[in-house]
């Protein structure tokens, strides 16, 4: 009779990893990705690639993204295979001393798969794009303007943590403190997909630092997010655009622009606004703002078309961006709570310092389950 094994059996844990790796192959489109890599490598090696700089950049960006998926997947497959071999060896030898190493390896692969599974939640057409983010102070006077600036800083810190680039397109200073509005572009893979979690009205409750009687104040700020689309094929009627020029407001000192070269374009039929203050000349700023306006308009048309299709199919529309999505309470207790997903955290200062991943992940999972139900 075979004696009782002293060695723990990890067969089920390993089987679970193999199942999750198979799922990853399908949501990362690995077979198609490998074929696409061969095509992209041929494109990249073409000597005339850089004759069209925009196309070259797009090809390189796609190559980097597809290669990242394929390489990550291959590394995880290799790790699982290593664990399987080690486990078989330990079982054959009945060597319990290898248990901690096997357990650690399984846990490490599981963590990597958790991170990877986030990618399966990016179901939108433009989720992997860069994005334009607009922040506007709403009800609450100076407190709301201060809150809008806190949100602007929060997204800046979040982008930094992720290794994303963030560029200030435009900022309008508040009366006593904070900002009336601001627009930034965040560039990085899945920037738009992650930032869609932030679209809506944010609410802050705190003892107002601007109230000499130290009363509690509730204030609101609105966040809108648009995907950056490459050269959307949209002609905007010039008669529909109202242009405003103003002085670029920056960090002060040598950065302040003495001439009114910053540009804000308002698309009258839709109320969409796009701005630019990065360039020195008004003409260049107008061109940049126009490019952003085209992207916003293209995204709006696409969204409306999708909403029509959803209505025909009897699907519930996603909660509109005007609705309240998240509360930040600083007094009488500390709590940030997402009103859609029920995700909450008492670490208010950490969240204002850019620790938003839990909320964004919660939103993506919630969006996915709402889509599944529909």
C-alpha positions in Angstrom: 0.0 0.0 0.0 1.2 3.5 -0.8 2.1 5.5 2.3 0.2 8.8 3.0 2.0 11.7 1.2 3.5 14.4 3.4 3.6 16.7 0.5 0.6 19.1 -0.1 -1.2 18.6 -3.4 -1.5 21.8 -5.4 -3.2 20.2 -8.4 -6.4 22.2 -8.1 -4.6 25.6 -7.6 -2.5 24.9 -10.7 -5.5 23.8 -12.7 -7.2 27.1 -11.8 -4.2 29.0 -13.1 -4.2 27.1 -16.4 -7.9 27.9 -16.8 -7.3 31.6 -16.2 -4.3 31.6 -18.7 -6.7 30.1 -21.3 -9.2 32.9 -20.6 -6.3 35.5 -21.0 -5.5 34.1 -24.4 -9.0 34.8 -25.6 -9.5 38.4 -24.1 -6.0 39.5 -25.1 -6.6 38.0 -28.6 -3.2 36.3 -28.5 -3.5 34.2 -31.8 -4.6 37.3 -33.7 -1.9 39.4 -31.9 0.9 37.0 -33.0 -0.3 37.3 -36.6 -0.6 41.1 -36.3 2.9 41.4 -34.9 4.4 39.8 -38.1 2.5 42.3 -40.2 3.6 45.2 -38.0 7.2 44.1 -37.9 7.2 44.2 -41.8 5.6 47.7 -41.7 8.2 49.0 -39.1 11.1 47.8 -41.2 9.9 49.7 -44.3 12.5 52.4 -45.2 9.7 54.9 -46.2 7.7 54.5 -42.9 8.7 57.9 -41.5 7.6 59.7 -44.7 4.2 60.0 -43.0 5.1 60.8 -39.3 1.6 60.4 -38.0 1.2 56.9 -39.6 4.6 55.9 -38.3 3.7 56.9 -34.7 0.4 55.0 -34.9 2.2 51.9 -36.3 4.9 52.0 -33.5 2.2 52.6 -30.8 0.2 49.6 -32.0 3.3 47.4 -32.2 4.3 48.3 -28.6 0.8 47.6 -27.3 0.4 44.2 -29.2 3.9 43.1 -28.3 3.3 44.0 -24.6 0.2 41.7 -24.6 1.9 38.8 -26.3 5.1 39.1 -24.2 3.2 39.3 -20.9 1.1 36.3 -21.9 4.1 34.3 -22.9 5.9 35.1 -19.6 2.8 34.0 -17.6 2.6 30.7 -19.6 6.3 30.0 -18.8 5.7 30.7 -15.1 2.8 28.3 -14.9 4.8 25.7 -16.8 7.7 26.1 -14.2 5.3 25.7 -11.3 3.8 22.5 -12.9 7.3 21.0 -13.3 8.3 21.9 -9.8 5.1 20.5 -8.4 5.5 17.2 -10.2 9.0 16.9 -9.0 8.1 17.6 -5.4 5.2 15.1 -5.6 7.4 12.4 -7.1 10.1 12.9 -4.4 7.4 13.6 -1.8 9.5 16.6 -0.8 7.5 18.9 1.5 10.4 21.3 1.7 9.4 22.7 -1.8 5.9 23.6 -0.6 6.7 27.3 0.3 8.4 27.8 -3.1 5.4 26.3 -5.0 2.9 28.3 -2.9 4.8 31.6 -3.5 5.1 30.9 -7.3 1.3 30.2 -7.5 0.5 33.4 -5.6 2.8 35.5 -7.8 1.2 34.2 -11.0 -2.3 34.8 -9.6 -1.4 38.4 -8.8 -0.1 38.9 -12.4 -3.3 37.4 -13.8 -5.4 39.7 -11.5 -3.6 42.7 -13.1 -4.0 41.2 -16.6 -7.7 40.6 -16.1 -8.3 44.3 -15.8 -7.6 44.4 -19.5 -10.6 42.2 -20.2 -12.8 45.0 -18.7 -11.8 47.5 -21.4 -14.7 46.8 -23.8 -15.1 50.3 -25.3 -13.9 51.1 -28.8 -11.5 53.8 -27.5 -10.7 52.5 -24.1 -7.0 52.2 -24.9 -6.7 55.8 -26.2 -5.4 59.0 -24.6 -8.1 61.3 -23.2 -9.2 64.9 -22.8 -10.4 65.7 -19.3 -12.4 68.8 -18.5 -13.1 69.9 -14.9 -15.6 72.6 -14.0 -16.4 74.1 -10.6 -20.2 74.0 -10.0 -22.4 74.9 -7.0 -20.5 76.0 -3.9 -18.7 79.3 -4.7 -15.0 79.5 -3.7 -15.2 76.0 -2.1 -16.3 74.5 -5.5 -13.4 76.3 -7.2 -11.0 75.0 -4.6 -12.5 71.5 -5.0 -12.0 71.7 -8.8 -8.4 72.4 -8.3 -8.1 69.5 -5.8 -9.5 67.2 -8.5 -7.1 68.6 -11.1 -4.2 67.8 -8.8 -5.6 64.4 -8.0 -5.7 63.4 -11.7 -2.2 64.8 -12.1 -0.9 62.6 -9.2 -2.8 59.6 -10.5 -1.3 60.0 -14.0 2.2 60.3 -12.5 1.8 57.1 -10.5 0.8 55.3 -13.7 3.6 56.7 -15.8 1.1 58.6 -18.0 1.9 62.0 -19.5 -0.4 64.8 -18.5 -0.5 68.1 -20.4 -2.5 71.2 -19.3 -4.4 72.5 -22.3 -6.1 75.3 -20.5 -6.9 76.7 -17.0 -9.1 79.5 -15.8 -8.3 80.8 -12.3 -11.0 81.1 -9.6 -12.0 84.4 -8.0 -10.3 84.0 -4.6 -8.8 80.5 -4.9 -8.8 77.4 -7.0 -10.0 77.2 -10.6 -13.2 77.8 -12.5 -12.3 75.3 -15.1 -9.4 73.4 -16.6 -8.7 71.0 -19.4 -5.9 68.4 -19.6 -4.8 65.7 -22.0 -3.7 62.4 -20.4 -1.6 60.1 -22.6 -1.0 56.4 -21.9 -2.4 53.0 -22.7 -6.0 52.7 -21.4 -6.0 56.4 -20.2 -9.5 56.9 -21.6 -10.9 53.5 -20.4 -9.7 54.2 -16.8 -10.8 57.9 -16.8 -14.3 57.1 -17.9 -14.8 56.1 -14.2 -14.5 59.8 -13.3 -17.1 61.2 -15.7 -19.9 62.9 -13.7 -20.5 65.2 -10.8 -18.2 64.9 -7.7 -19.4 66.2 -4.3 -17.2 67.5 -1.4 -18.3 67.9 2.2 -15.9 69.6 4.6 -15.5 72.5 7.1 -14.9 75.3 4.6 -11.4 76.9 4.9 -13.0 80.0 3.3 -15.8 80.4 6.0 -14.6 82.4 9.0 -17.3 80.8 11.1 -15.9 77.3 10.2 -19.2 76.0 8.9 -19.6 72.8 7.0 -19.9 73.3 3.3 -21.0 71.1 0.4 -19.6 71.9 -3.0 -19.7 70.3 -6.5 -17.4 69.9 -9.5 -18.1 68.3 -12.8 -15.7 66.1 -14.8 -16.1 65.3 -18.5 -13.9 62.9 -20.4 -13.4 62.5 -24.1 -11.3 60.0 -26.1 -8.5 61.4 -28.2 -9.3 60.2 -31.7 -6.7 60.3 -34.5 -7.8 62.8 -37.2 -11.5 62.3 -36.9 -13.1 62.8 -40.3 -15.5 65.5 -39.3 -16.0 68.9 -41.0 -17.2 71.6 -38.6 -19.1 74.5 -40.1 -17.0 77.6 -39.2 -20.3 79.6 -38.6 -21.1 77.2 -35.7 -17.9 78.0 -33.8 -17.5 80.9 -31.4 -13.9 81.7 -30.6 -12.8 83.4 -27.4 -9.2 84.6 -26.8 -7.6 85.2 -23.4 -4.3 85.3 -21.7 -2.8 82.0 -20.8 -2.8 81.6 -17.1 0.0 79.3 -15.9 2.2 78.9 -12.8 3.0 82.6 -12.8 6.4 84.3 -13.2 8.1 83.8 -16.6 5.3 81.4 -17.8 2.6 84.0 -17.9 1.7 85.0 -21.4 1.6 88.7 -22.0 -0.5 88.5 -25.1 -4.0 87.0 -25.6 -2.8 83.9 -27.5 -4.8 81.3 -25.6 -7.9 80.1 -27.5 -11.3 78.7 -26.4 -13.6 77.3 -29.2 -17.3 76.9 -28.4 -19.3 74.7 -30.7 -22.7 76.5 -30.6 -25.0 73.7 -31.7 -23.7 71.2 -29.0 -22.2 73.5 -26.4 -18.9 71.6 -26.6 -15.8 73.6 -25.6 -12.2 72.9 -26.5 -9.2 75.0 -25.5 -5.5 75.4 -26.0 -2.9 77.6 -24.4 0.2 75.5 -25.0 1.5 77.2 -28.1 2.8 80.8 -28.3 0.8 81.8 -31.3 -3.0 82.2 -31.4 -3.1 80.5 -34.8 -1.4 77.4 -33.5 -3.6 77.3 -30.4 -6.7 77.6 -32.6 -5.5 74.7 -34.7 -4.9 72.5 -31.6 -8.3 73.5 -30.1 -10.0 72.7 -33.4 -8.4 69.2 -33.4 -9.7 68.6 -29.9 -13.2 69.9 -30.8 -13.3 67.5 -33.8 -12.4 64.6 -31.5 -15.1 65.5 -29.0 -17.7 65.9 -31.7 -16.8 62.5 -33.3 -17.0 60.9 -29.8 -20.4 62.6 -29.1 -21.9 61.4 -32.5 -20.6 57.9 -31.7 -22.1 57.9 -28.2 -25.5 59.1 -29.5 -25.5 56.5 -32.2 -24.7 53.8 -29.5 -27.4 55.1 -27.3 -29.9 54.8 -30.2 -28.9 51.2 -30.8 -29.2 50.5 -27.1 -32.6 52.0 -27.0 -33.7 49.8 -30.0 -32.3 46.8 -28.2 -34.1 47.7 -25.0 -30.8 48.3 -23.1 -30.7 50.7 -20.1 -28.5 53.8 -21.0 -25.4 54.2 -18.8 -25.8 56.8 -16.1 -25.4 60.2 -17.7 -22.3 62.3 -17.0 -24.4 65.0 -15.3 -25.4 62.7 -12.4 -23.6 62.6 -9.1 -21.1 59.7 -9.0 -18.9 60.2 -5.9 -18.8 61.8 -2.5 -15.7 63.0 -0.7 -16.6 63.6 3.0 -13.9 65.2 5.2 -16.1 66.2 8.2 -17.7 64.9 10.4 -16.0 61.7 9.3 -13.5 60.7 6.6 -15.0 58.7 3.7 -14.9 58.7 -0.1 -17.7 56.7 -1.6 -18.6 55.9 -5.2 -22.4 56.0 -5.5 -22.6 53.6 -8.5 -20.3 50.8 -7.3 -20.5 51.2 -3.5 -16.7 51.2 -3.4 -15.6 53.2 -0.4 -12.4 54.2 1.4 -11.6 56.1 4.5 -8.2 57.2 3.1 -9.4 60.6 1.8 -5.9 62.1 1.7 -4.5 59.1 -0.2 -7.3 59.4 -2.8 -6.7 63.1 -3.3 -3.1 62.2 -3.7 -4.0 60.0 -6.8 -4.7 56.6 -5.3 -7.8 56.0 -7.5 -7.1 52.5 -8.9 -9.6 50.8 -6.6 -12.4 53.2 -7.6 -11.6 52.9 -11.3 -11.4 49.1 -11.2 -14.7 49.0 -9.3 -16.3 51.1 -12.0 -14.9 48.9 -14.8 -16.3 45.8 -13.1 -19.6 47.5 -12.5 -19.8 48.6 -16.1 -19.0 45.1 -17.3 -21.7 43.5 -15.1 -24.3 46.2 -16.2 -23.4 45.3 -19.8 -23.7 41.6 -19.1 -27.1 42.1 -17.5 -28.3 44.1 -20.5 
